Amino acid sequence: MLRAFLLGTFTFVCPMWSSPDNPGGGFTSEFFNRDSVQLPAPKILDPGKRASQISGFIPFHSSFTRRRGLGPLFTNSSCGGCHLNNAKGPVDVQAQGVFGSSTVVMIGFRKPDGKIRPLREWNGQIPLGDKRFVRDLGIQLKRIKDESFTLSNGRRVTLYKNVITLNPRTRALRRKLSPQRGERLVMSLRISPPMVGMGLIEALPSGVILNRADPFDNDRDGIKGFVNLVKDVDGNTKIGRFGFKSQHPSLERQIGFALFAEMGIENKYFKKSKKEISDLTFKELVDYLKYAGIPKPRIQNRERFLQGYDIFVRIGCEKCHASNLTITGYEEPEFNDETISPFSDFLLHNLGAKMCDDFSQGLASGCDWRTTPLWGLGLSGIENGRQGRHFLHDGRAKSIEEAILWHGGEGHSAKNQFLGLNADELNLLLEFLRSL
C-alpha cells in the first residue's frame, strides 16, 4: 500500500535556494518576539484573512467553560494555556497551572501484537485538568539518570529520562487501570509543541515531502525517513504532517482533535452527539495559526550565523532537519512560490531504543518520530523563561545540547559528529540554533 501511495502521489518540485536567515520567505515576520507568531504574516494582505487571523487570538487564548462546551474530562481549558504565547508550556502532570495542565499523558493498554487499546472513556488521555482527579490518581513524574557526556567546550551534560508513575487511591480507578490478560498498561508523556508555521506546513506539496523519503535507505546513508498515512477529515488517506508522530494530515484535523481530546469540546470533525463550538469560531482558530508569521532569527553576527549553519549541514543535521523546501500549486496564492526552511523534512525517523515509547500511531512505531521543525527554536525560552526550555516529545531535554545527545538510531551519526566538533565549531553551531 505504501509503495502504491508513493507512486500515485509523487510530483517533482525543483528546489530553490533560500537563506536560513529568512526561514518563512514572505511569511517571515519583522518581529523577534511572540508578536511574530500571533500577528498576520507580512504576505497575508487580504483584509478578510487578516481580520479572521486577528479574531482567532481571542478563542485561542480564552478559557472555555462548561457552558461554552468544555468537557467534564479535559487537560486544559484554553489552547493558550498549553501553548503559552503560541509556544511551549511547562512540563506539568499535576495540574499546577491556573487552567489545568500544559502536558498530555496518553494512556491505553498495549496488546500482545503491539497495537494500543486506548482508554476511550478518557479519550485516550489522562484528564489532568481536574486537580482532585489528579490527586486521586497519584500521578508522579520522575527523572531517571541515563548517561553523561563531556563536550569539547568543557561542559558536562547529564541526560535524564522522564518516567510517569501512577498510584491510584480508589478501587474504581485501580479497576479501570487493570489490563486484560496479555495486555499491559502504557503511558506516553507529550509536551505542548510550539505553534509555528502551521499554514506553510500544510501548504507544502506532498511531492516535496515524498522526494526526501527513503524508507529502504537506498542511498546507504543510514537515514530511512518515511511518511505516515492517516485519515483526514474528509475520510481520505493522506500524508501526516502534524503531531509528534505525523498522526494528523491537516491543520483542521489537528485542531479538531485537540479540542475534543484535550478540552472535551465536540466539533464538526470530532463529536459524540452535537457540536459545542461554532463553525465560525473553529475557522478563526484555524486562520489564527494558518496565516501567522514565522519568527525572524535573532542574528547578532550574520557571518557566525552562516558558519553555524554550514556546520549544521556538514555534520548531517540537515538530512532530516531540512531547509529549502519550495511550495507550489497550493489553492491559496499567498503560499505559492515560497521557498521555506522549517528545518524539518516532516518524515518519520527511528531515533533509537532510548527514544522509544509504548505508543504506535498509524505507520509510526513507538521509536519513530516526526522531525521537529526548528524554526522559532529560541522563541520559547525568550517568551516563557525557564518554562519553555525543554525539548523532545516529553520535555526530557533541558537544553539543545541534551536534545542532540538523546538522538540514536538514524540520528546516531549526526550525534557522534556533534561530539567530535571542536570548541569553536560547537559554539558556532549552538549560536546558530539559538538564533532560530
C-alpha positions, -999 to 999 in steps of 0.1 A, spaced: 0 0 0 28 24 9 46 18 -24 14 24 -44 6 56 -24 41 70 -31 39 63 -68 4 76 -71 10 110 -54 46 119 -63 53 151 -81 87 166 -85 94 201 -74 126 218 -83 144 232 -53 154 268 -50 180 284 -27 168 302 3 190 317 31 184 302 65 181 337 80 147 341 62 131 307 70 95 317 61 101 336 29 73 362 26 59 348 59 89 358 79 79 384 104 99 415 113 93 407 149 116 386 171 92 380 200 57 364 204 42 390 181 58 372 152 36 341 156 5 359 169 1 385 141 -6 380 104 24 372 83 36 401 60 24 383 29 -11 380 42 -26 411 27 -62 400 21 -84 420 46 -107 391 53 -79 367 61 -61 393 83 -93 400 102 -100 363 107 -64 357 119 -66 385 144 -100 375 156 -87 340 163 -65 353 191 -95 355 214 -108 319 212 -72 306 212 -62 324 244 -95 324 262 -105 299 288 -135 278 278 -162 270 304 -187 241 308 -213 265 293 -191 271 263 -185 234 257 -156 224 280 -159 188 287 -161 172 322 -127 155 313 -101 178 300 -64 186 301 -66 224 299 -95 248 294 -75 270 269 -55 264 238 -31 291 250 -30 275 284 -10 247 269 8 267 241 19 297 261 23 326 238 19 301 209 50 284 222 55 256 248 42 253 283 59 238 313 62 200 318 34 196 343 15 164 351 -1 176 384 -23 204 370 -4 232 387 -15 258 361 -45 280 366 -65 264 337 -52 228 340 -21 211 328 0 220 297 11 184 293 -6 154 277 -3 119 291 -16 94 266 -28 62 282 -40 28 270 -34 -9 270 -7 -25 248 -19 -57 232 4 -87 225 5 -77 188 18 -42 198 -14 -24 190 -29 1 215 -63 -2 230 -68 34 242 -87 42 274 -116 56 254 -136 68 284 -108 93 289 -104 100 251 -71 81 253 -56 107 277 -54 112 314 -77 142 322 -51 163 340 -73 194 342 -91 180 373 -69 186 404 -89 163 426 -88 135 400 -50 140 396 -46 137 434 -67 105 435 -47 91 406 -14 96 424 4 106 392 41 115 395 69 125 371 102 110 379 136 120 364 159 89 359 196 94 352 207 79 319 242 89 306 267 117 308 289 134 282 317 160 283 316 184 253 346 200 237 338 233 253 342 217 287 306 215 296 294 183 314 260 172 302 239 146 320 208 131 304 177 123 324 146 104 312 111 114 322 90 85 337 54 86 347 41 65 376 6 61 390 -6 52 425 -44 53 423 -61 58 457 -96 44 449 -108 10 440 -127 23 410 -95 38 395 -75 7 402 -101 -14 384 -103 10 355 -65 8 351 -63 -30 353 -52 -46 320 -69 -76 304 -49 -108 301 -20 -104 278 -22 -66 279 -2 -41 299 -9 -5 309 12 20 289 16 58 290 33 84 270 42 119 281 39 146 254 47 183 258 27 211 241 47 219 209 51 255 195 25 266 170 49 279 143 44 279 106 13 257 106 -1 271 73 32 267 55 35 231 67 0 224 53 7 241 20 39 221 14 33 198 -16 32 161 -8 58 156 -36 83 177 -17 80 155 14 80 123 -6 110 133 -26 131 132 6 116 99 18 139 68 17 122 41 37 146 14 24 178 35 27 186 32 -10 214 58 -7 230 39 22 234 70 44 216 54 74 186 77 71 153 60 64 126 87 65 91 76 56 56 91 57 27 83 80 -6 76 62 -37 87 81 -73 96 75 -82 133 71 -114 150 80 -128 141 45 -121 104 51 -94 102 25 -59 88 33 -32 115 32 3 121 44 6 130 81 23 164 88 13 175 123 20 159 157 50 141 171 43 111 150 27 129 120 -6 115 131 -26 144 116 -26 153 79 -42 187 81 -45 217 104 -83 214 107 -79 178 118 -52 187 143 -73 215 158 -105 194 158 -87 165 176 -71 188 202 -104 205 210 -120 171 215 -92 151 232 -76 178 254 -106 200 261 -136 177 257 -151 202 231 -171 184 204 -168 199 170 -178 193 134 -150 167 130 -149 150 164 -182 146 182 -203 121 201 -236 139 200 -236 176 190 -212 205 181 -201 226 211 -181 251 191 -194 271 161 -180 267 127 -171 304 127 -150 301 159 -134 269 146 -124 288 114 -110 316 134 -88 291 153 -76 276 120 -69 310 105 -51 323 136 -25 296 132 -26 293 94 -19 329 85 5 338 113 41 348 107 74 330 112 99 343 138 128 362 124 161 347 135 178 368 162 211 372 144 239 390 163 266 383 138 255 371 103 289 356 94 289 335 125 253 325 119 260 312 84 292 294 97 270 277 123 245 267 95 274 253 75 284 231 104 247 221 109 247 208 73 282 193 74 275 170 104 243 157 89 216 175 108 201 189 76 195 154 62 164 154 85 160 190 96 157 201 60 159 236 46 150 250 12 116 234 6 95 250 -22 57 255 -22 38 255 -54 3 246 -66 -14 254 -33 -50 266 -35 -43 299 -18 -19 321 -38 -2 337 -8 16 304 -1 29 297 -36 64 304 -49 78 304 -14 110 285 -5 110 279 32 134 265 58 114 249 86 144 227 94 122 196 91 115 170 64 82 161 81 91 124 78 92 98 105 126 86 116 136 58 141 156 76 168 167 45 187 157 25 217 163 52 243 137 74 225 110 47 222 77 50 239 49 24 240 26 41 216 23 34 179 2 57 157 -6 47 122 25 35 105 47 51 132 61 26 158 70 37 193 105 45 181 95 66 151 92 104 154 84 132 130 114 155 125 105 185 147 107 219 129 134 241 143 122 275 131 114 296 162 136 272 183 147 300 206 113 317 210 100 296 238 129 304 261 126 341 255 88 343 259 82 318 287 115 318 305 125 286 322 91 270 314 100 268 277 135 254 280 127 218 274 129 198 242 119 165 226 85 149 227 84 145 265 105 175 275 132 153 289 160 175 274 166 208 293 189 222 266 196 220 229 228 200 237 208 174 256 183 171 228 210 163 203 227 138 227 194 119 230 195 111 193 201 75 184 191 53 155 190 73 124 204 103 144 233 84 158 259 95 132 250 132 135 252 129 173 287 114 170 298 142 147 284 167 171 305 152 198 336 154 175 333 192 170 360 213 185 350 241 209 348 268 183 327 247 160 304 237 188 299 273 199 291 283 163 265 256 159 248 263 192 248 301 184 231 293 151 204 271 167 197 295 195 192 323 169 164 305 151 
